[in-house]
Amino acid sequence: MVFLDFYTVDLTIILIILLTMGITFAGGNYIDPEEENIGTFGKFFVSFILGLLSSVIYSYITLENDILLKGNYWD
């Protein structure tokens, strides 16, 4: 069994990652634009991880439920 077999990369996933990255990166710069402890690369990395996690959560939430067949299929 593959761990993330429900996760397929498509345009929606890429858009979610980019939007979340942009919002968190801009939010981090707006809150404290001269923060030197994290730096630009750190803010970019954190925003990328948050975007990736939000896309995985979105993919998991939008899974369709399995329909179990209760009757005899062949009869």
C-alpha positions as CSV (number, residue, x, y, z in Angstrom):
1,M,0.0,0.0,0.0
2,V,1.3,3.4,-1.0
3,F,1.2,6.0,1.7
4,L,-0.3,8.9,-0.4
5,D,-2.0,6.9,-3.2
6,F,-4.9,9.4,-3.3
7,Y,-2.6,12.4,-3.9
8,T,-2.2,13.2,-7.6
9,V,-0.5,16.3,-8.8
10,D,-2.7,18.4,-11.2
11,L,-3.3,22.0,-11.9
12,T,-5.6,22.4,-8.8
13,I,-2.9,21.1,-6.5
14,I,-0.2,23.4,-8.0
15,L,-2.5,26.3,-7.7
16,I,-3.3,25.5,-4.0
17,I,0.5,25.3,-3.3
18,L,1.3,28.5,-5.0
19,L,-1.6,30.5,-3.5
20,T,-0.8,29.2,0.0
21,M,2.9,30.0,-0.5
22,G,2.1,33.5,-1.6
23,I,-0.3,34.2,1.2
24,T,2.0,32.9,3.9
25,F,5.1,34.5,2.5
26,A,3.4,37.9,2.1
27,G,1.9,37.5,5.6
28,G,5.3,36.8,7.1
29,N,6.8,39.8,5.4
30,Y,3.9,42.0,6.4
31,I,4.1,41.0,10.1
32,D,7.9,41.6,10.4
33,P,9.6,42.7,7.2
34,E,13.1,43.1,8.8
35,E,13.2,39.7,10.6
36,E,16.8,38.5,10.3
37,N,16.6,35.3,12.3
38,I,14.6,33.4,9.7
39,G,15.7,35.1,6.5
40,T,14.1,35.0,3.0
41,F,15.0,31.3,2.4
42,G,13.5,30.3,5.7
43,K,10.3,32.1,5.0
44,F,10.1,30.6,1.5
45,F,10.7,27.1,2.9
46,V,8.1,27.4,5.6
47,S,5.6,28.8,3.1
48,F,6.3,25.9,0.7
49,I,5.8,23.3,3.4
50,L,2.5,24.9,4.5
51,G,1.4,24.9,0.8
52,L,2.3,21.3,0.4
53,L,0.5,20.3,3.6
54,S,-2.6,22.2,2.6
55,S,-2.7,20.5,-0.8
56,V,-2.4,17.1,0.8
57,I,-5.2,18.0,3.2
58,Y,-7.4,19.3,0.3
59,S,-6.8,16.0,-1.6
60,Y,-7.7,13.9,1.4
61,I,-10.9,15.9,2.1
62,T,-12.1,15.7,-1.5
63,L,-11.9,11.9,-1.7
64,E,-15.0,10.2,-2.9
65,N,-16.5,7.5,-0.6
66,D,-16.4,3.9,-1.6
67,I,-19.7,2.3,-2.4
68,L,-19.9,-1.3,-1.2
69,L,-21.8,-3.7,-3.3
70,K,-24.1,-5.7,-1.1
71,G,-25.9,-7.7,-3.7
72,N,-24.7,-10.6,-5.8
73,Y,-23.1,-9.0,-8.9
74,W,-23.3,-12.0,-11.2
75,D,-27.0,-12.9,-10.6
